[in-house]
Amino acid sequence: MSISEEERRTLRRQQLSRREVIDRRKRVNRFKRMIVWTCIVMILIPILVCIFLLVKVHRLEKDIDNLLAMKESGQIVAQTDSSGNRYLLLAADANKNEDGKTGNGDGETQNGEETTTVEPETQPQTEPVTEDTYTGKRAYLTFDDGPSVNTIPILDVLDRYNIKGTFFVIGKPDPEDMKLYKEIVDRGSTLGLHSYSHNYEALYASLDSFASDLDNIHNLVLQATGVDVRLFRFPGGSSTTTNVVDMKDMIRYLNNNGYRYVDWNVSSEDATGKQLTGDDIANIVISEAIDCNSAYILMHDARGKESTVESLPTIIEQLQANGFKFYCIDDNTQNLIQHVKASSVE
């Protein structure tokens, strides 16, 4: 039976209609998939951004911890430019011109390479050298936070090499420590004051609290040794930012009361919380000090600093082999390292 023309047209329309329905469904499905993928991407992007930011924050926290450790050890200092803006600077660069052409800082040798070891012969200073006549390289071994169980071991090493050090002491009025103050003096090293309490919050709360603390440690040392000590080292250095009272007010107080203060340009890093061996400390000190004209070396005399004691022979021998003479800081010492200069305060 033949199909009429009208029936053909009807069949064709039905076929077209089904094709349109199929095409429409395909378009709808593609649109749905596009919406789903768009939603997934919009969800993933914030998640990925959050992960990235968390990683950055973690790295920044580590950087801040490292900077705080460097700040505490004196490797970086805060400075103010001519416009009054504060910025951080390596202590070596901040004091670059203080020791003449070779600088007074870390020696620019901070690439972490291990210093070559020389023969383990001692090179004692058999004759005292006065700063008035000596024009070569000078090294000052300074020890903060004592006296402690390590004071005598440190003095024994210094005696072995016939050199002296400078001990910046804190307030310890018990009889055994009072004897150690005097032992330091009796064995030819010098004393400096490092505050009585070593409590940053209390010490730097006001000028009155600073002055009272200073009087306490001065009088304690005077009682123990009979020596009128007028050398001071700020806990955290003169560039510390932990103080409430203006640092210049404290410096002015020191200037007006006959005190001199000294910071450092070489840090042993023995108080940064790192687990350092004696060799580690020696390598750090030597690499920082080697190019200095005057190396003011920050170390610590405290319980748990046995590695510091162990590092001393290598430090002394290596620096002597490189032309250094060792001194203690006294009234004749010139060009003291000061992160904030006493001369900048009227």
C-alpha distance (Angstrom), angle and dihedral (degrees) to the residues before:
residue distance angle dihedral
M1 . . .
S2 3.79 . .
I3 3.80 122.8 .
S4 3.70 116.6 -124.3
E5 3.75 122.5 -124.6
E6 3.76 90.9 -110.4
E7 3.77 91.7 54.6
R8 3.80 90.9 50.2
R9 3.76 90.9 53.4
T10 3.78 89.9 48.6
L11 3.81 91.8 50.5
R12 3.79 91.4 47.7
R13 3.79 90.9 51.4
Q14 3.80 90.3 51.0
Q15 3.82 91.4 50.6
L16 3.82 91.3 48.9
S17 3.77 90.1 47.7
R18 3.81 91.7 53.2
R19 3.80 91.0 47.7
E20 3.79 90.7 51.1
V21 3.79 90.2 50.6
I22 3.81 91.0 50.9
D23 3.82 91.8 47.1
R24 3.77 90.7 47.7
R25 3.79 91.0 51.5
K26 3.78 90.5 49.8
R27 3.80 90.8 51.3
V28 3.80 90.8 47.7
N29 3.81 91.5 49.7
R30 3.80 91.6 48.4
F31 3.78 89.5 50.5
K32 3.80 91.2 48.9
R33 3.81 91.1 50.5
M34 3.79 90.3 48.5
I35 3.81 90.4 51.6
V36 3.82 91.5 48.6
W37 3.82 93.4 49.9
T38 3.76 91.4 45.1
C39 3.81 89.9 53.8
I40 3.82 91.1 47.6
V41 3.82 91.7 50.5
M42 3.81 91.7 46.3
I43 3.81 89.1 52.3
L44 3.81 95.2 44.4
I45 3.80 97.0 48.4
P46 3.85 95.5 61.6
I47 3.81 89.9 44.0
L48 3.80 91.8 52.3
V49 3.81 91.2 44.9
C50 3.81 90.1 51.3
I51 3.80 91.6 50.1
F52 3.81 90.4 49.0
L53 3.80 91.7 49.1
L54 3.80 92.3 47.7
V55 3.81 90.1 53.4
K56 3.82 90.3 48.6
V57 3.81 91.8 48.6
H58 3.80 90.8 50.2
R59 3.79 90.9 50.9
L60 3.79 91.2 46.9
E61 3.80 90.7 51.1
K62 3.81 89.5 53.2
D63 3.81 90.5 47.8
I64 3.80 90.6 49.9
D65 3.81 91.0 49.7
N66 3.81 89.6 50.6
L67 3.81 91.4 48.0
L68 3.80 91.3 49.3
A69 3.79 89.8 50.5
M70 3.82 90.4 48.7
K71 3.79 90.0 46.5
E72 3.79 92.0 51.0
S73 3.81 91.4 48.1
G74 3.80 91.9 48.2
Q75 3.81 97.3 -115.6
I76 3.81 90.6 124.4
V77 3.78 128.8 33.7
A78 3.80 136.6 -166.8
Q79 3.78 116.7 -116.3
T80 3.79 135.5 -179.4
D81 3.78 122.2 -137.0
S82 3.80 126.9 -145.4
S83 3.81 90.8 -87.4
G84 3.80 93.0 55.0
N85 3.81 94.8 -106.5
R86 3.82 115.6 142.1
Y87 3.79 121.5 -137.5
L88 3.81 139.5 165.3
L89 3.78 122.9 -108.2
L90 3.77 135.9 176.3
A91 3.78 108.8 -97.2
A92 3.79 88.4 -129.4
D93 3.81 90.7 59.2
A94 3.79 93.4 41.3
N95 3.79 90.1 58.1
K96 3.79 95.7 33.5
N97 3.76 96.7 126.4
E98 3.77 99.0 38.9
D99 3.81 97.4 87.5
G100 3.81 99.3 41.5
K101 3.76 127.0 -106.9
T102 3.79 98.4 -19.6
G103 3.83 94.5 52.3
N104 3.77 131.4 -127.7
G105 3.76 101.3 -111.3
D106 3.75 136.1 93.0
G107 3.78 92.2 -48.9
E108 3.80 92.2 -107.7
T109 3.81 87.9 -100.1
Q110 3.78 99.2 118.7
N111 3.79 100.8 130.8
G112 3.80 93.2 114.7
E113 3.82 93.9 -118.7
E114 3.77 115.2 149.7
T115 3.77 114.2 -108.4
T116 3.79 115.9 -117.2
T117 3.80 111.7 -103.4
V118 3.78 119.0 -125.8
E119 3.79 127.0 -152.0
P120 3.82 109.3 -67.9
E121 3.80 94.0 -114.9
T122 3.74 116.8 134.6
Q123 3.77 116.6 -122.5
P124 3.78 104.0 -162.3
Q125 3.77 124.5 -169.5
T126 3.76 97.1 -121.0
E127 3.79 93.8 177.7
P128 3.79 124.5 46.8
V129 3.80 113.9 -113.0
T130 3.78 119.2 -150.1
E131 3.75 120.4 -144.7
D132 3.77 90.4 -135.4
T133 3.80 91.7 71.0
Y134 3.80 105.2 23.0
T135 3.80 115.3 89.1
G136 3.81 101.0 173.0
K137 3.78 132.0 93.0
R138 3.80 117.3 -46.8
A139 3.79 131.3 -160.5
Y140 3.80 126.8 -165.2
L141 3.80 117.9 -163.6
T142 3.81 106.8 -154.5
F143 3.79 125.9 -175.8
D144 3.82 122.8 -161.9
D145 3.82 133.0 -161.6
G146 3.83 100.1 25.8
P147 2.86 163.9 160.0
S148 3.79 98.1 90.3
V149 3.79 144.0 135.9
N150 3.81 86.5 -73.1
T151 3.82 96.4 56.6
I152 3.80 95.1 88.6
P153 3.84 93.8 44.4
I154 3.82 89.0 51.7
L155 3.80 91.7 48.8
D156 3.81 90.1 48.1
V157 3.81 91.3 55.9
L158 3.81 91.3 47.2
D159 3.79 90.5 50.0
R160 3.80 90.7 50.4
Y161 3.80 89.4 59.7
N162 3.81 94.5 36.4
I163 3.80 92.9 -121.5
K164 3.79 133.9 122.5
G165 3.79 135.4 -134.7
T166 3.79 139.7 -160.4
F167 3.80 119.4 -115.2
F168 3.82 117.8 -158.9
V169 3.78 100.9 -159.3
I170 3.79 135.4 -164.8
G171 3.80 130.3 -149.4
K172 3.81 113.5 -67.9
P173 3.81 109.9 151.2
D174 3.81 99.3 177.2
P175 3.83 114.7 117.1
E176 3.81 96.9 -110.2
D177 3.80 93.1 52.7
M178 3.80 91.5 44.5
K179 3.81 86.4 58.4
L180 3.81 90.0 50.8
Y181 3.82 92.4 55.1
K182 3.79 87.6 56.8
E183 3.81 93.3 42.1
I184 3.80 89.8 58.6
V185 3.80 90.9 53.8
D186 3.82 94.7 41.5
R187 3.80 90.7 54.5
G188 3.79 92.7 54.4
S189 3.80 102.4 -103.7
T190 3.79 121.3 121.5
L191 3.78 132.1 -116.9
G192 3.77 127.7 -132.5
L193 3.78 128.1 -177.6
H194 3.82 120.3 -113.5
S195 3.83 98.3 177.4
Y196 3.78 126.9 -80.0
S197 3.80 99.7 -108.0
H198 3.83 103.2 25.8
N199 3.81 83.4 -150.4
Y200 3.79 104.9 139.0
E201 3.79 95.5 -162.7
A202 3.80 94.3 51.3
L203 3.81 97.0 35.3
Y204 3.79 96.2 50.9
A205 3.82 98.4 35.9
S206 3.81 93.9 100.5
L207 3.77 141.6 -16.8
D208 3.82 89.4 -102.5
S209 3.82 92.4 54.9
F210 3.81 90.2 47.4
A211 3.81 92.5 49.6
S212 3.80 92.6 46.6
D213 3.80 92.6 49.3
L214 3.80 91.1 48.2
D215 3.81 91.3 50.7
N216 3.81 90.3 50.5
I217 3.80 95.8 54.1
H218 3.82 92.3 40.6
N219 3.80 92.2 53.1
L220 3.80 93.4 44.2
V221 3.80 92.6 53.3
L222 3.81 91.0 43.8
Q223 3.81 89.6 52.5
A224 3.82 92.4 48.7
T225 3.80 99.2 43.4
G226 3.80 109.8 13.2
V227 3.83 87.5 -124.7
D228 3.82 120.2 130.5
V229 3.81 96.9 -140.0
R230 3.81 113.8 -159.8
L231 3.80 99.8 169.4
F232 3.80 117.4 102.9
R233 3.79 139.5 -176.6
F234 3.80 120.0 -165.0
P235 3.83 113.8 -129.6
G236 3.80 101.1 -110.4
G237 3.80 90.5 15.2
S238 3.79 129.7 -90.8
S239 3.82 88.6 -69.6
T240 3.82 94.2 60.6
T241 3.80 115.7 133.0
T242 3.80 95.2 -160.5
N243 3.80 92.9 90.4
V244 3.79 124.8 104.8
V245 3.80 93.8 -167.2
D246 3.82 114.7 68.6
M247 3.81 111.1 -92.4
K248 3.80 89.9 -135.9
D249 3.80 90.2 59.0
M250 3.80 89.8 55.7
I251 3.79 91.9 45.7
R252 3.79 89.8 49.5
Y253 3.81 88.8 51.8
L254 3.80 90.6 52.1
N255 3.81 91.7 47.1
N256 3.80 92.3 49.7
N257 3.81 93.2 48.7
G258 3.78 99.1 49.2
Y259 3.80 99.1 -100.6
R260 3.78 128.2 137.7
Y261 3.78 121.4 -160.6
V262 3.77 132.8 -157.7
D263 3.79 135.3 -164.7
W264 3.81 126.0 -174.5
N265 3.79 141.1 -107.0
V266 3.81 98.1 -162.1
S267 3.80 121.5 54.7
S268 3.79 123.0 -164.8
E269 3.83 88.7 -157.8
D270 3.80 88.3 -137.2
A271 3.83 91.0 135.0
T272 3.81 100.0 47.3
G273 3.81 95.1 93.6
K274 3.80 93.1 -107.8
Q275 3.80 118.0 135.7
L276 3.80 97.7 -118.7
T277 3.78 127.8 174.8
G278 3.77 123.3 -144.3
D279 3.80 89.4 -100.0
D280 3.81 90.8 50.6
I281 3.80 91.6 53.5
A282 3.80 92.6 45.1
N283 3.81 92.3 51.5
I284 3.82 91.9 48.8
V285 3.80 93.4 49.8
I286 3.80 95.5 44.4
S287 3.82 94.1 47.4
E288 3.82 91.2 51.2
A289 3.80 97.4 40.8
I290 3.77 101.9 41.2
D291 3.83 97.1 88.8
C292 3.80 97.3 37.0
N293 3.77 122.4 107.8
S294 3.81 89.3 -152.8
A295 3.80 116.3 20.9
Y296 3.81 113.5 -162.8
I297 3.80 99.9 -168.8
L298 3.81 120.0 -156.7
M299 3.81 114.5 -147.4
H300 3.79 134.1 150.3
D301 3.79 134.4 -118.9
A302 3.79 102.6 -158.9
R303 3.77 141.8 117.4
G304 3.80 110.0 -73.2
K305 3.82 94.7 28.2
E306 3.79 95.8 109.8
S307 3.82 89.2 126.9
T308 3.79 88.1 60.3
V309 3.80 90.0 56.1
E310 3.82 90.2 47.1
S311 3.81 91.3 52.5
L312 3.80 95.7 55.9
P313 3.84 101.3 82.3
T314 3.81 92.5 52.3
I315 3.81 92.4 45.1
I316 3.80 92.6 49.4
E317 3.80 95.2 45.2
Q318 3.80 95.3 44.9
L319 3.79 94.8 47.4
Q320 3.79 92.6 45.4
A321 3.79 88.3 50.8
N322 3.81 87.5 54.7
G323 3.79 94.2 53.3
F324 3.80 102.5 -91.9
K325 3.81 125.1 143.7
F326 3.78 117.8 -157.0
Y327 3.80 124.9 -128.5
C328 3.74 140.4 171.0
I329 3.81 117.0 -128.7
D330 3.78 112.2 -104.3
D331 3.80 140.8 148.8
N332 3.81 90.8 -69.5
T333 3.80 95.2 55.0
Q334 3.79 111.3 114.7
N335 3.82 131.9 -162.6
L336 3.79 96.2 27.6
I337 3.78 113.5 -163.1
Q338 3.81 107.7 -110.4
H339 3.79 121.3 171.7
V340 3.81 87.5 -159.4
K341 3.78 107.8 33.3
A342 3.79 119.3 -124.7
S343 3.79 87.3 -145.1
S344 3.82 89.8 61.5
V345 3.82 90.3 66.8
E346 3.79 118.3 76.2
